[in-house]
């Protein structure tokens, strides 16, 4: 009985430690799916080496798009929706 309780507690602690990493991986996957049609190969490589969170990468692409096309441009909508 004591061994089972210790095993359950260890499992809960492990799950609590791993869950933030799983959430970030899932967020990166979702953003990649949204941005895949509009990203260049260079953007994809930059995303793989990005140290921040996935939403901040989408915001950086949106900022770059706004510099190139003007603020509020329709061309930047995919980046805008991915960053939300």
N, C-alpha and C positions, 0 to 999 in steps of 0.2 A: 504494500500500500504506500509506504513512504517513498519507495523507488519510483512508483508511478506519479506521485505528486511532484517529485523533483524533476522528472522527465517533462511533465506538463509545464512547469514553471520555466524550465530551460527552453522549451519550444516557444512559449509566449515571449520570452526575452529575445530570442533569435528572430522571431517574426517582427517584433517592434524595431529591431535594429535594421532589418532588411527592407522593410516597407518603403522608406523614403527613396531608396535606390530603384525599387520596382516602379514607383510612381514616376520618377524622372525618366526612366527608360520608356515607359508607356507614353509620356508626354512628348518625348523626342520622336517616337514612332508616329504619333498622330500628326505632329507638325510636318514631319517629312512626307507623310501621305498627302497633306494639303498642298505642300509647296513643290512636290516632285514635278508636276507639269511645267512649272515656270522657272525652275532652278537650272542653271548651267552646270556643267561638270565642275567648274571651279567653285561654284557655290556649294555643291555637294561635298567636295573635299574640305572646304572651309567648315561646313557643318559637322563633319566627322571629327575635326580637331578643335571644335568650339568648346571652351572651358566653362562657359556660363550655361544658364538654363536655355531650353529650346525656345521659349517665348521671346527671350531677349535677342536671339539670333533672328527670328522673324521680324522683330522690330527694327533691327539693324538693316535688314534687306528692304523693309518698307521705307526707312529713312533714305537709303541710297536711291530707291526708285523715285521718291519725291524730289530729290535733288536733280535727277535726270529728267523727270517728266512734269514736275510742278506739283505743288501741294494739292491734295484732293483729286489727283488724276485717277481715272478709271483703270489705268494700267496697273496701279498699285493695290487694287482691291484684293487680289489673292494674298498678298503679304499682310494686309490689314486684317482679313478674316482669320488668317493663321495665327496672328499675334494675340487674338482675343482669348 
